[in-house]
Amino acid sequence: MSEFLGQAVELLAAGDWKQAHEIVQKDKSTLSSWIHGIVHILEGDLDNARGWYKRAERAFPGAEAAQAEIAAARRAVESAPDHA
């Protein structure tokens, strides 16, 4: 699944949170939940973002951290065991 999550992260980096959302909502992994949280940060729905961060067992970094979170998520996806 990480190839799809990698695509979602790249969409987020390009500012296309709507398309990224289509990808992440199909997966229930912790990594996907984190990326889903980033989607909602970019969308501006911070309450929803906090919920997804909680599911991902990560501290909510705040709205200003979106770009750093995208970079960190990219590294996490690249190091995921099933990354192609």
Secondary structure as a PSIPRED ss2 file (coil, helix, strand):
# PSIPRED VFORMAT (PSIPRED V4.0)

   1 M C   1.000  0.000  0.000
   2 S H   0.000  1.000  0.000
   3 E H   0.000  1.000  0.000
   4 F H   0.000  1.000  0.000
   5 L H   0.000  1.000  0.000
   6 G H   0.000  1.000  0.000
   7 Q H   0.000  1.000  0.000
   8 A H   0.000  1.000  0.000
   9 V H   0.000  1.000  0.000
  10 E H   0.000  1.000  0.000
  11 L H   0.000  1.000  0.000
  12 L H   0.000  1.000  0.000
  13 A H   0.000  1.000  0.000
  14 A C   1.000  0.000  0.000
  15 G C   1.000  0.000  0.000
  16 D C   1.000  0.000  0.000
  17 W H   0.000  1.000  0.000
  18 K H   0.000  1.000  0.000
  19 Q H   0.000  1.000  0.000
  20 A H   0.000  1.000  0.000
  21 H H   0.000  1.000  0.000
  22 E H   0.000  1.000  0.000
  23 I H   0.000  1.000  0.000
  24 V H   0.000  1.000  0.000
  25 Q C   1.000  0.000  0.000
  26 K C   1.000  0.000  0.000
  27 D C   1.000  0.000  0.000
  28 K C   1.000  0.000  0.000
  29 S C   1.000  0.000  0.000
  30 T H   0.000  1.000  0.000
  31 L H   0.000  1.000  0.000
  32 S H   0.000  1.000  0.000
  33 S H   0.000  1.000  0.000
  34 W H   0.000  1.000  0.000
  35 I H   0.000  1.000  0.000
  36 H H   0.000  1.000  0.000
  37 G H   0.000  1.000  0.000
  38 I H   0.000  1.000  0.000
  39 V H   0.000  1.000  0.000
  40 H H   0.000  1.000  0.000
  41 I H   0.000  1.000  0.000
  42 L H   0.000  1.000  0.000
  43 E H   0.000  1.000  0.000
  44 G C   1.000  0.000  0.000
  45 D C   1.000  0.000  0.000
  46 L H   0.000  1.000  0.000
  47 D H   0.000  1.000  0.000
  48 N H   0.000  1.000  0.000
  49 A H   0.000  1.000  0.000
  50 R H   0.000  1.000  0.000
  51 G H   0.000  1.000  0.000
  52 W H   0.000  1.000  0.000
  53 Y H   0.000  1.000  0.000
  54 K H   0.000  1.000  0.000
  55 R H   0.000  1.000  0.000
  56 A C   1.000  0.000  0.000
  57 E C   1.000  0.000  0.000
  58 R C   1.000  0.000  0.000
  59 A C   1.000  0.000  0.000
  60 F C   1.000  0.000  0.000
  61 P C   1.000  0.000  0.000
  62 G C   1.000  0.000  0.000
  63 A H   0.000  1.000  0.000
  64 E H   0.000  1.000  0.000
  65 A H   0.000  1.000  0.000
  66 A H   0.000  1.000  0.000
  67 Q H   0.000  1.000  0.000
  68 A H   0.000  1.000  0.000
  69 E H   0.000  1.000  0.000
  70 I H   0.000  1.000  0.000
  71 A H   0.000  1.000  0.000
  72 A H   0.000  1.000  0.000
  73 A H   0.000  1.000  0.000
  74 R H   0.000  1.000  0.000
  75 R H   0.000  1.000  0.000
  76 A H   0.000  1.000  0.000
  77 V H   0.000  1.000  0.000
  78 E H   0.000  1.000  0.000
  79 S C   1.000  0.000  0.000
  80 A C   1.000  0.000  0.000
  81 P C   1.000  0.000  0.000
  82 D C   1.000  0.000  0.000
  83 H C   1.000  0.000  0.000
  84 A C   1.000  0.000  0.000
